[in-house]
């Protein structure tokens, strides 16, 4: 009889233990975050993947301008309470937002005007949070670059995001296929760009090509430069005052969005909202 009772208790204990999931330990209310990965509307072409002039879209063109309106209205469904943008503090985002509210800057193609400021103005949000950051690589260069230039030059040699290996060529074709000219509207472009699969491969692009430079140089450069920058951007978002009632909209280049997706979905502080779920 004792044996039967013991078996029953053991089964009940095992059953209860098996039902406990990792998420069961994190029941705290979370701040909702929508990360909108964008291409740069004014095409500065400073990124590794550049868009040819003939493939660029003009967001001030009447037809495309209507698509911008459709995209803005779609993002507004998230009902953000705070907006973070890829900008340096000295870009003076809030001074520009004030000027935008007075009717200025409407002819600027930059997505920070066309999306962030327009959404902020229409939703009566009077503050933008600039979250861009330099990397630890930049810090090391400033502090030690002149005294130990040989080390830094050897580490970063040929780290230029230009590789001709087969995997990198596949990524080049993928990025070319993601350009707005291949979609019927900007909204469709953004839904595609911000999909889980698109971000997965966008993130994976950094694990090919120059990542394989020498034994560890490519991996170290990714950590010191690109990943460090994105971690610091995430930390800047954490520093935005927020509670569980807030809804934070983050607008940044899609390369950043791919990394931020990973960070937000792993965080116990935030709830990552899929872009496509706003339909």
C-alpha positions in Angstrom: 0.0 0.0 0.0 2.8 2.4 0.9 4.5 1.6 -2.4 1.3 2.5 -4.3 1.0 5.8 -2.5 4.6 6.6 -3.1 4.1 5.9 -6.9 1.0 8.1 -7.0 2.8 11.0 -5.2 5.8 10.6 -7.5 3.6 10.8 -10.5 1.9 13.8 -9.3 5.2 15.5 -8.4 6.6 14.7 -11.8 3.5 15.9 -13.6 3.5 19.2 -11.7 7.2 19.7 -12.4 6.8 19.0 -16.1 4.1 21.6 -16.4 6.5 24.4 -15.3 7.8 26.3 -18.3 10.5 29.0 -18.3 7.9 31.7 -19.1 6.1 30.7 -15.9 8.8 32.5 -13.9 8.3 35.8 -15.8 4.7 36.9 -15.3 5.6 40.5 -14.8 3.7 43.0 -17.0 5.8 43.8 -20.0 6.2 46.9 -22.2 5.1 46.3 -25.7 7.6 47.2 -28.4 7.2 47.5 -32.2 10.4 47.6 -34.1 10.0 48.9 -37.6 13.0 48.1 -39.8 13.3 50.6 -42.6 15.4 51.3 -45.7 16.8 54.9 -45.6 14.3 57.0 -47.6 16.9 59.5 -48.6 19.4 56.9 -49.9 22.6 58.1 -48.3 24.1 54.7 -49.4 26.4 54.5 -46.4 25.5 50.9 -45.7 27.1 47.8 -47.2 24.2 47.2 -49.5 23.6 50.1 -51.8 20.7 50.9 -54.0 21.3 51.9 -57.6 19.8 55.3 -58.6 17.4 53.7 -61.1 16.0 51.4 -58.3 15.4 54.1 -55.8 11.9 55.3 -54.9 11.1 59.0 -54.3 8.8 59.2 -51.2 7.8 62.8 -52.2 6.5 61.5 -55.5 2.6 61.8 -55.4 2.1 58.1 -55.9 4.7 57.0 -53.4 3.6 59.7 -51.0 0.2 58.1 -50.8 1.9 54.8 -50.0 3.8 56.6 -47.2 0.4 57.7 -45.8 -0.8 54.1 -46.0 2.3 52.9 -44.1 2.0 55.6 -41.5 -1.7 54.8 -40.9 -0.7 51.1 -40.6 2.0 51.8 -38.0 -0.3 54.1 -36.0 -2.5 51.0 -35.3 0.1 50.1 -32.8 -0.9 53.2 -30.8 2.6 54.1 -29.6 3.1 56.2 -26.5 6.8 56.7 -27.1 9.0 56.8 -30.3 12.7 55.9 -30.5 14.7 56.6 -33.7 18.1 55.8 -35.1 19.7 59.1 -34.6 22.6 60.6 -32.7 21.8 63.0 -29.7 23.4 65.9 -31.6 20.9 65.4 -34.5 18.6 67.4 -32.2 15.5 65.3 -32.9 13.2 67.2 -30.6 14.1 70.6 -31.9 13.4 69.2 -35.4 10.1 67.7 -34.2 9.1 71.1 -32.8 9.9 72.6 -36.2 8.0 69.8 -38.0 4.9 70.6 -35.9 5.2 74.1 -37.1 5.1 72.9 -40.7 8.8 72.7 -41.5 10.7 69.7 -42.9 7.8 68.2 -44.7 10.0 68.1 -47.9 12.6 65.9 -46.2 12.8 62.4 -47.5 14.5 60.9 -44.4 12.3 58.3 -42.8 12.8 60.0 -39.4 10.7 62.9 -40.8 8.4 60.9 -43.1 7.5 58.2 -40.5 8.7 59.1 -37.0 7.9 62.8 -36.9 4.7 62.5 -38.9 3.4 59.7 -36.5 4.5 61.7 -33.5 2.8 64.9 -34.8 -0.5 63.1 -35.7 -0.6 61.3 -32.3 0.4 64.4 -30.4 3.6 62.8 -29.1 6.0 65.7 -28.4 9.3 63.8 -27.7 11.5 61.5 -29.7 14.3 59.4 -28.2 17.5 59.2 -30.1 19.1 55.8 -29.6 22.0 55.5 -31.9 25.4 54.8 -30.3 29.0 54.3 -31.2 30.5 50.9 -30.6 33.2 49.7 -28.2 35.4 49.5 -31.3 35.0 53.3 -31.8 36.0 53.8 -28.1 39.0 51.5 -28.4 40.1 53.4 -31.5 39.9 56.7 -29.7 41.7 55.6 -26.6 44.3 53.2 -28.1 44.3 53.5 -31.9 47.2 55.9 -32.1 49.4 54.0 -29.6 48.6 50.6 -30.9 47.6 51.2 -34.5 49.3 48.0 -35.8 47.0 45.8 -33.7 43.9 47.6 -34.8 45.0 47.8 -38.5 45.7 44.1 -38.5 42.4 43.2 -36.8 40.3 45.3 -39.2 42.2 44.6 -42.4 39.8 43.8 -45.2 36.7 44.1 -42.9 34.7 46.1 -45.5 31.5 44.0 -46.0 32.6 43.2 -49.5 33.0 39.5 -50.1 32.6 37.4 -53.2 32.1 34.0 -51.6 29.0 32.0 -52.6 27.0 32.7 -49.4 27.6 36.4 -49.6 26.4 36.5 -53.2 23.2 34.8 -52.1 22.7 37.5 -49.5 23.3 40.2 -52.1 20.5 38.7 -54.3 18.3 38.5 -51.2 18.8 42.2 -50.4 18.3 43.2 -54.0 15.0 41.4 -54.0 13.9 43.3 -50.9 14.0 46.7 -52.6 10.7 48.6 -52.8 10.6 48.4 -56.6 9.8 44.7 -56.3 6.6 45.3 -54.3 3.2 46.8 -55.1 3.4 49.2 -52.2 5.7 50.5 -49.4 3.5 48.7 -46.9 4.0 45.4 -48.6 7.7 46.2 -48.6 7.8 46.8 -44.9 5.7 43.7 -44.1 8.2 41.6 -46.0 11.3 43.4 -44.6 10.0 43.0 -41.0 9.0 39.4 -41.2 10.6 36.9 -38.9 12.3 35.1 -41.7 13.6 38.2 -43.4 15.1 39.4 -40.1 16.6 35.9 -39.6 18.5 36.0 -42.8 19.3 39.7 -42.4 21.0 38.8 -39.1 22.6 35.8 -40.7 24.2 38.0 -43.3 26.7 39.2 -40.7 27.8 35.6 -40.0 29.1 35.2 -43.6 31.7 36.9 -45.7 33.9 39.1 -43.6 32.9 37.2 -40.5 35.3 34.4 -41.8 38.3 36.7 -42.0 41.3 34.9 -40.7 40.9 32.8 -37.6 38.9 35.1 -35.3 39.4 38.6 -36.7 36.0 38.7 -38.5 34.2 37.4 -35.4 36.0 39.9 -33.2 35.1 42.8 -35.5 31.5 41.8 -35.6 31.4 41.7 -31.8 33.4 44.9 -31.2 31.8 47.0 -34.0 28.3 45.9 -35.2 27.0 43.8 -32.3 28.4 46.2 -29.7 26.6 49.1 -31.4 23.3 47.3 -31.4 23.6 46.2 -27.8 24.2 49.9 -26.8 21.2 50.9 -28.9 19.1 48.4 -27.0 20.5 49.7 -23.7 19.5 53.2 -24.8 16.0 52.0 -25.3 16.0 50.4 -21.8 16.9 53.9 -20.5 13.6 55.3 -22.0 11.3 55.8 -19.0 8.6 53.2 -19.4 6.0 51.0 -17.7 3.7 48.2 -18.7 1.2 50.7 -20.1 3.7 52.2 -22.6 4.0 51.1 -26.2 7.4 51.9 -27.6 7.8 52.3 -31.4 11.4 51.9 -32.6 12.2 53.0 -36.1 15.7 52.1 -37.4 17.6 50.7 -40.3 16.5 47.1 -41.0 20.0 45.8 -40.2 19.5 47.1 -36.7 16.0 45.7 -36.6 17.2 42.2 -37.2 19.4 42.3 -34.1 16.9 44.2 -32.0 14.3 41.5 -32.7 16.6 39.0 -31.2 17.3 41.2 -28.1 13.6 42.1 -27.5 12.3 38.6 -28.0 14.9 37.3 -25.4 14.2 40.1 -22.9 11.9 39.5 -19.9 11.2 43.2 -19.8 9.5 43.7 -23.2 6.9 42.1 -25.4 7.9 42.1 -29.0 5.0 42.9 -31.4 5.2 41.4 -34.9 4.9 44.1 -37.6 2.5 41.9 -39.6 0.1 41.5 -36.6 -1.2 45.1 -37.0 -3.4 44.1 -39.9 
